[in-house]
Amino acid sequence: MITSSSTKPPLLVVVGPTAVGKSGLALSLAAHSTGEIINADSRQVYRGMEIGTAAPTKVDRSGISHHLYGVVDPSDGFSLAQFIPLATQTIQAVHDAGRLPILVGGTGQYVNGLVQGWTTPRVPPNPTLRERLEALLASDGVESLASQLEEVDPTAAARVDLRNPRRVIRAIEVAEATGPTTNTSSRQTPPYNTFIIGLTTPSRADLHHRIDERVDKMVAGGWLTEVRSLLDQGYSADLPALSSMGYRELAQHLAGELALEEAVRLIKVAHHRLARHQYTWFKATDPRIHWLTIGDECVDNAEEAVRGWLGSSN
C-alpha cells in the first residue's frame, strides 16, 4: 500500500528529452515500488502509432499496468483539456488500488499542467476562426499566428510551442472564447505530493547520437509500414497526429516527394529540435526536478531517491 503523511496523494513523475530512456526507467521504478505507469506524451495517446512514437511495447506492458497509451484514433483531436481529466481520473484509480502512479513523458505542457493544477476551459472548435487562422498561416507563416497569440493572451503564448501552428491556433481559439489566461482562474493549488525525476545525458552530442540510433531502429522496425497502414486506412496525412515529426516526412516519402534517406535525415533533425524544446520545459535549474545523468548507476540512484521520498512521506 502506497501512503503518504501529506494530505496530498503521492505522484512520481519521470521527465526528460526524447530518447533519453524515460520509459525504461519508469518500468524499473514501477517494478520496485508497486507502481503503474501513466502516459504524458501527446503522441503516444494515438492508436496505431506505436512505432513512430516509441510507445512501450506489448512486452513492456505485459508485466506492468500502463494507462493512456493508444486511447484515441489519429483522426480525433487531443489536447491538454482532455489529458488533465483523464490523467486525474487514472491517478485516482491507481491510488485507490493502493499503488503508486508514475507519470512518464516528455510533453512539458501535459506534465506541468497536471502537477501544477492548471485548469483548462473546454472550448469547442470554432470553424470560422480556424479557417481565418489557417489562411493567415498560409499567407504569413506561423510567426504571424504567434504574434496574434501574444497579443490576445501573453500567458498562453509563454506556455505554447510557438513553432507548432496547431497548438498556436488552438490557444488563440481558447483565448477568443474565454479571454486571456490570467482572467480564467487557470491554476489551482497543486493537487499531488509530487517527486520529479529528470533524466539527461552527459552531453548534447550523446543525446543526438541516441536520437539518431533510435530513429534508425524505428525505421528498420517497420515505421514506414506503420505510416502506410494508417494512410491505407483513410487517415489523412494532414491530420495533426500524422503531420507530426516523422509521420509527416515518411508520408511525403510515400507520396514520392522525398527520398527515404532525406526523410530520415529530416526526422533526426526534427527530433534534435524537439529535445532542445523539451529542455526549455524541464530546466536544469528547476528545483522541483531531481536530475540524474544516464549511466551504469542511474537506475540504482533513481530507486534510492524514490525510496527516500516515499520514506519521508510516510
C-alpha positions in Angstrom: 0.0 0.0 0.0 1.5 3.4 -1.0 0.6 6.0 1.5 1.7 9.5 2.4 1.6 11.6 5.6 0.8 14.5 3.3 -2.8 15.2 2.8 -2.0 15.1 -0.9 -1.6 11.8 -2.7 1.8 10.8 -4.0 2.7 11.1 -7.7 6.1 10.1 -9.1 7.0 11.8 -12.4 9.7 10.9 -14.9 10.6 13.6 -17.4 13.4 14.4 -19.8 14.1 14.8 -23.5 13.2 12.3 -26.2 15.2 9.1 -26.5 16.8 9.5 -23.0 15.3 6.4 -21.6 12.3 7.6 -19.6 10.1 4.5 -20.3 12.8 2.1 -19.3 13.5 3.8 -16.0 9.8 4.0 -15.3 9.5 0.3 -15.8 12.2 -0.3 -13.2 10.7 2.1 -10.8 7.3 0.6 -11.2 8.6 -2.9 -10.5 10.3 -1.8 -7.3 7.6 0.4 -5.9 4.3 -1.4 -6.9 3.7 1.3 -9.4 1.6 1.8 -12.5 2.7 3.9 -15.5 0.6 6.8 -16.9 1.4 8.3 -20.2 2.2 12.0 -20.5 3.3 12.0 -24.2 1.0 13.9 -26.5 1.6 11.5 -29.4 1.6 8.1 -27.6 -2.1 8.6 -26.9 -2.9 7.7 -30.5 -3.8 4.2 -31.7 -1.7 2.6 -34.5 1.3 4.9 -34.0 3.3 2.8 -31.5 6.5 2.6 -33.6 6.9 6.2 -34.6 6.1 7.5 -31.1 8.3 4.9 -29.4 5.4 3.8 -27.2 6.1 1.0 -24.7 5.8 -2.4 -26.4 3.3 -5.2 -25.6 6.1 -7.0 -23.8 6.8 -4.0 -21.6 3.1 -3.6 -20.8 2.6 -7.3 -20.0 4.3 -7.0 -16.6 3.3 -3.5 -15.5 0.0 -1.8 -15.9 0.2 1.1 -18.4 -2.5 3.8 -18.9 -3.5 6.4 -21.5 -1.5 4.7 -24.3 -3.3 4.3 -27.6 -6.6 5.7 -26.3 -7.8 7.8 -29.3 -7.8 7.5 -33.0 -5.4 9.6 -35.1 -8.4 11.4 -36.6 -9.5 12.5 -33.1 -8.2 15.7 -31.6 -6.4 15.5 -28.3 -5.3 18.4 -26.1 -4.4 19.4 -22.5 -8.0 20.0 -21.8 -8.7 16.2 -22.5 -5.5 15.0 -20.9 -5.9 16.5 -17.5 -9.2 15.0 -16.5 -8.3 11.6 -18.0 -4.9 11.6 -16.1 -6.6 12.8 -12.9 -9.1 10.0 -13.0 -6.4 7.4 -13.8 -4.2 8.6 -10.9 -7.1 8.4 -8.5 -7.9 4.8 -9.7 -4.2 3.8 -9.2 -4.2 5.3 -5.7 -7.5 3.6 -4.9 -5.8 0.3 -5.8 -3.1 1.0 -3.3 -0.4 1.5 -5.9 1.9 4.3 -6.9 1.1 6.3 -10.1 4.1 7.1 -12.2 3.6 9.8 -14.8 6.0 9.4 -17.7 6.5 11.6 -20.8 8.3 14.4 -22.5 5.3 16.7 -23.2 6.0 19.5 -20.8 2.6 21.1 -21.1 0.9 17.9 -20.0 3.3 17.3 -17.1 3.3 20.9 -15.8 -0.4 21.3 -16.4 -1.2 18.2 -14.2 1.3 18.7 -11.4 0.8 22.5 -11.1 -3.0 22.2 -11.1 -3.8 24.1 -14.3 -7.4 24.2 -15.3 -8.3 24.2 -18.9 -11.6 25.5 -20.3 -13.5 23.1 -22.6 -13.9 25.3 -25.7 -15.4 23.6 -28.8 -13.8 24.2 -32.2 -14.6 27.4 -34.0 -14.6 26.5 -37.7 -14.9 30.1 -38.9 -12.0 31.3 -36.7 -9.9 28.3 -37.6 -10.4 29.0 -41.3 -9.3 32.6 -40.9 -6.2 31.5 -38.9 -5.3 28.8 -41.4 -5.4 31.4 -44.2 -3.2 33.6 -42.1 -0.8 30.7 -41.6 -0.7 30.0 -45.3 0.0 33.6 -46.2 2.2 34.9 -43.5 3.6 31.8 -41.7 3.4 30.6 -38.1 5.2 33.8 -36.9 2.0 35.8 -37.6 0.0 33.4 -35.5 2.4 33.6 -32.7 2.2 37.4 -32.8 -1.5 37.3 -32.6 -1.5 34.9 -29.7 1.0 37.1 -27.8 -1.4 40.0 -28.3 -4.6 38.2 -27.1 -3.0 36.0 -24.4 0.6 36.6 -23.4 0.5 34.0 -20.7 -0.7 31.3 -23.1 2.0 32.4 -25.6 4.6 31.8 -22.9 3.4 28.2 -22.5 2.7 27.1 -26.0 5.3 25.9 -28.6 5.1 28.9 -30.9 6.6 26.9 -33.7 3.6 24.5 -33.7 0.8 26.1 -35.7 -1.9 23.6 -34.5 -1.2 24.5 -30.8 -1.0 28.2 -31.5 -4.3 28.1 -33.4 -5.9 26.2 -30.5 -4.6 28.7 -28.0 -6.0 31.6 -29.9 -9.3 29.8 -30.2 -9.4 29.3 -26.4 -8.4 32.9 -25.7 -11.0 34.3 -28.1 -13.7 32.2 -26.3 -12.6 32.7 -22.7 -10.4 35.8 -22.6 -6.7 35.9 -21.5 -5.5 33.1 -19.3 -4.9 35.5 -16.4 -8.7 36.1 -16.4 -9.8 32.5 -16.3 -8.6 31.1 -12.9 -6.1 29.0 -14.8 -4.3 27.5 -11.8 -5.4 25.8 -8.6 -3.3 24.5 -5.7 -1.1 21.7 -6.9 -3.1 18.5 -6.2 -0.3 16.0 -5.5 2.7 15.3 -3.3 5.0 15.1 -6.3 8.5 13.8 -6.8 10.0 14.5 -10.2 13.0 12.7 -11.7 14.6 14.2 -14.7 16.8 12.1 -17.0 19.6 13.7 -19.0 22.7 12.7 -20.9 26.4 13.6 -20.3 26.3 15.9 -23.4 24.1 17.1 -26.1 26.2 15.1 -28.6 25.4 11.9 -26.6 21.7 12.7 -26.8 21.8 13.4 -30.5 23.5 10.0 -31.0 20.8 8.3 -29.0 18.1 10.0 -31.0 19.7 9.1 -34.3 20.1 5.5 -33.3 16.5 5.2 -32.2 15.2 6.8 -35.4 17.2 4.2 -37.4 15.8 1.4 -35.3 12.3 2.6 -35.7 12.6 2.8 -39.5 14.2 -0.7 -39.5 11.5 -1.9 -37.2 8.6 -1.1 -39.5 7.8 2.6 -39.1 7.3 3.1 -42.8 4.8 0.2 -42.9 3.0 1.7 -39.9 2.6 5.1 -41.8 1.5 3.3 -45.0 -1.1 1.3 -43.0 -2.5 4.5 -41.4 -2.8 6.1 -44.8 -4.4 3.0 -46.3 -7.0 3.1 -43.5 -8.0 6.5 -44.8 -6.3 8.7 -42.3 -5.2 11.9 -44.0 -1.6 13.0 -43.8 -2.9 16.5 -43.0 -4.3 15.3 -39.6 -2.5 16.9 -36.7 -1.5 13.4 -35.5 0.0 12.4 -38.8 1.5 15.8 -39.6 3.8 15.5 -36.5 7.5 14.8 -36.9 8.4 11.6 -38.6 5.0 10.8 -39.8 4.9 13.9 -42.0 8.3 13.1 -43.6 7.5 9.4 -44.2 4.1 10.3 -45.7 6.0 12.7 -48.0 8.3 9.8 -49.0 5.4 7.5 -49.7 3.9 10.3 -51.9 7.1 10.4 -53.9 8.0 13.8 -52.5 11.1 12.8 -50.5 13.8 10.2 -50.9 13.8 7.9 -47.8 17.3 8.9 -46.9 16.4 12.5 -46.9 13.2 11.8 -44.9 15.2 10.0 -42.2 17.7 12.9 -42.1 14.9 15.4 -41.6 13.3 13.2 -38.9 16.5 13.2 -36.9 16.9 17.0 -37.2 13.3 17.4 -36.0 13.9 15.2 -33.0 17.1 17.1 -32.2 14.9 20.3 -32.3 12.3 18.6 -30.1 14.9 17.8 -27.5 16.0 21.4 -27.3 12.5 22.5 -26.8 11.9 19.9 -24.1 14.8 21.3 -22.1 13.0 24.6 -22.1 10.1 22.9 -20.2 12.4 20.9 -18.0 15.2 23.2 -16.9 18.4 22.0 -15.2 17.8 24.8 -12.6 14.3 23.8 -11.8 14.4 23.0 -8.0 11.4 20.6 -8.3 13.4 18.2 -10.5 15.8 15.6 -9.2 18.2 15.3 -12.2 20.1 12.1 -13.0 22.6 11.5 -15.8 22.0 8.2 -17.6 24.7 5.6 -17.0 25.5 2.5 -15.1 24.2 3.7 -11.7 21.3 5.7 -12.9 18.6 3.2 -12.1 20.0 2.4 -8.7 20.2 6.2 -7.9 16.7 6.7 -9.0 15.4 3.8 -6.9 17.2 5.1 -3.9 15.8 8.6 -4.4 12.3 7.3 -4.7 12.7 5.2 -1.6 13.9 8.3 0.3 10.9 10.3 -0.9 8.4 7.7 -0.1 10.0 7.1 3.3 9.9 10.8 4.2 6.3 10.9 3.1 5.1 8.1 5.3 
